Amino acid sequence: MHGANCWLMGLSFLLGLLLTFAFMIRRVKREVPVAAPWGAADAAGAAASAPTAPIPAPGTATDPRATAKPAGGTLPSEAETTQMAVGGAPYGVGSARAGAGGVGPTGWTIKGNEDSMLYHTTDSPWYGQTIAEVWFAEESAAQAAGFTRWDKGKAARGLGGAANLVGEVEEVPPGPYGPGSTTAGPGGSGPVGWTVKGNEDSMLYHAPESPAYDATVAEVWFKDEQTAAAAGFARWDSWRDKKK
């Protein structure tokens, strides 16, 4: 009887040990998450939810292949692209119609005025105030189109002196006092054929017969005395009339 009890106790111990191992050694079905950098999950989610852009049809303006360099050809230069954008070449190759506000192709510096048929280079004293109606790539293109250089035939003269050519009057864009006026150039120089000097400090104008004409460094030039008077300038000797 005592032997039987010992056998049962041993069997019970063995079963308990087997059950303990069975519960402890089980397959782990739960997976441990791998740590990700901060914000990576949000970025990945946003990318996954973002709509996919449709692939444009071949040959359309938005098709990346439409801007690809053609086989055996070259892409238009920046100047050529700008020229096409502002309205074509009204005077042939090397000319371009000015855009809004007188803008022209990148790198082109020759401004053309269709009213006077003059072209202005960067050394023209009226270059800055000239609003181009047409642009040229170079002077030869402007000349081929029938435009004349702004200083062609310009008389040699001293600083601020009157023109020596008789009957030649240079056409310039409207100045600070309207048509027939223009801001003086370097040293007080003025357009060909314009003989009336204006002094903005005294608001007087001087014609060639003024005794102070040569000593006066013009700040503004007028085409004639009538234009100067209309701009509010008084004749240099008007004080005599007031004195009478």
GIKAUR-V748755 format. One record per backbone hydrogen bond with DSSP energy under -0.5 kcal/mol. NH is the residue of the N-H (numbers start at 1). CO is the residue of the C=O. Records with the same first field share a line. If there is no record, write none. Layout:
NH = CO  CO
This chain:
5 = 1
6 = 2
7 = 3
8 = 4
9 = 5
10 = 6
11 = 7
12 = 8
13 = 9
14 = 10
15 = 11
16 = 12
17 = 13
18 = 14
19 = 15
20 = 16
21 = 17
22 = 18
23 = 19
24 = 20
25 = 21
26 = 24
29 = 27
40 = 37
41 = 37
43 = 39
44 = 40
45 = 41
46 = 42
47 = 43
48 = 44
49 = 45
50 = 46
56 = 54
60 = 57
63 = 60
66 = 63
67 = 63  64
68 = 65
73 = 70
81 = 77
82 = 78
83 = 79
84 = 80
85 = 81
86 = 82
87 = 83  84
88 = 83
90 = 88
92 = 89
95 = 92
96 = 135
97 = 88
98 = 133
99 = 103
102 = 99
103 = 100
108 = 105
110 = 136
111 = 109  120
112 = 134
113 = 118
114 = 112
117 = 113
118 = 113
119 = 148
120 = 111
124 = 121
127 = 124
130 = 126  127
131 = 129
132 = 130
133 = 112
134 = 112
135 = 96
136 = 110
137 = 94
141 = 138
142 = 138
143 = 139
144 = 140
145 = 141
146 = 143
147 = 142
148 = 117
150 = 119
152 = 149
154 = 151
161 = 158
169 = 167
170 = 192
172 = 170
175 = 178  181
178 = 175
181 = 178
182 = 221
184 = 219
185 = 189
188 = 185
189 = 186
194 = 191
195 = 193
196 = 222
197 = 195  206
198 = 220
199 = 204
200 = 198
203 = 199
204 = 199
205 = 234
206 = 197
210 = 207
213 = 210
216 = 212  213
217 = 215
218 = 216
219 = 198
220 = 198
221 = 182
222 = 196
223 = 180
228 = 224
229 = 225
230 = 226
231 = 227
232 = 229
233 = 228
234 = 203
236 = 205
238 = 235
240 = 237
241 = 237
242 = 238
243 = 239
244 = 240
